[in-house]
Amino acid sequence: MQVGVLGTGHYVPSKVVTNKDLEKIVDTTDEWIRTRTGIEERRFAEDDVTTSDMAFHAAEQALEDAGLDAADIELILVATVTPDTAFPSVACIIQDRLGAENAAAMDVGAACAGFMYAMITAKQFIETKAYKHVLVVGAEKLSPILNWEDRTTCVLLGDGAGAVVMSEVSEDKGILSFELGAKGAGGKDLFQNKQGYFEMNGREVFKFAVRQMPESTVNVVEKAGYAKEDVDFLVPHQANIRIMDAARERIGISRDKMAVTINKYGNNSSASIPMALSQSVKDGKIKDNDYIVLVGFGGGLTWGAVSMLWGR
Ligand code: UT7
């Protein structure tokens, strides 16, 4: 059985915070942020908007795009490191709001690779015929965990959510290969500190990422029996344009064949990949029968990649 994506959706808060805005509160420059990361602006959710609010909006869109009712969903997986509360989970909160009364629900925590972990978890349940339709969401409200005393991290992150509905698709479509991995020994380089803030040893994470992202990309392409030249579109985790370019250059594709949302939304952790995927589909950059690769890495350390033939 082939498992793929029936529908996509994404949501970003309306409040835009530019690099120029940050210059007023942090010792930084628009020039530094743009050239070192590729970020021009990001979205911050208002105080009364939660991760589950954004997850709900993205999920509603994905359901509509899939042509399904909430009652058709049998499992909800939400990848997040910024749940509204430890419990109830974001998955349970949106199960109630969507009216998905037939769905089991849980959150998945693998930081920026969380959406890859959640997608592959969904795939197992569908393949074993336990569940027909699974809603997979990546959602983050990272703005409250930014340390405004630390200019090396506070300029990087933004808020948002993305979602997909996963189900059985026709035999020539869907997920062809995947890779998931973790290296707990690297956890000390990217973590939530005792004050609750995002903390990172940027240079160490950068070194890890420029090696892991290209390697995982090539691994899933080889596992699927494809060649690098066959990749039509790459959807990388939006951590840093230089890291994304490293993955892209390894498979030899041009910038226009890579999803880039980091300029407008910054790094959205678990939400980055589904937001970039949904945006690319809506912009017509990913079309039926395209061979695409999704690839991410994050705190844990964790990583994951999926290759698939797009379409139902
Ligand atoms: O999804 C989560 C995973 N996170 C990531 O993938 C991030 C991975 N790491 C990175 O993307 C990069 O390491 C950063 C963008 C975080 C930093 O870029 P870098 O090129 O590695 O810079 P650096 O840390 O080597 O710092 C270079 C200089 C330093 O000044 P000195 O020591 O050379 O005088 C920093 O103090 O840049 C300075 N700097 C800044 N300057 C202006 C650091 N942050 C800033 C800032 N504005 N915001």
Residues whose N, C-alpha, C, O or C-beta is under 5 A from the ligand:
A	BS01	UT7	D27 T28 T29 W32 R36 T37 C112 R151 T152 V155 G202 R203 V205 F206 A239 N240 N267 F297
